[in-house]
């Protein structure tokens, strides 16, 4: 997989849109982690929860569905890492998923 990183020279409205997308992705990830903490949800449950969040919150609906799915996937990556550390019986802390506070990126894929 190729990953391209760019430094942008955009307008204030473009920067505001990027910041909003990053905040919404962080919100969706945190909501998915909370769902897992409360109900021990599976990966499929987290993916379904993205659609529920889009209907429930208007600002989450502004993002593309694939972006919401990637945010849930990031949450599941943290959860599966925690399960793998528990299964391997690593000494010390196991890395329980925490809520994201300062997310700096958004993965935006083109679909359709």
Secondary structure, 3 states (H helix, E strand, C coil): CCCCCCCCCCCHHHHHHHHHHHHHHHHHHHHHHHHHHHHCCCHHHHHHHHHHHHHHCHHHHCCCHHHHHHHHHHHHHHHHHHHHHHHCCCCCCCCCCCCCCCCCCCCCCCCC
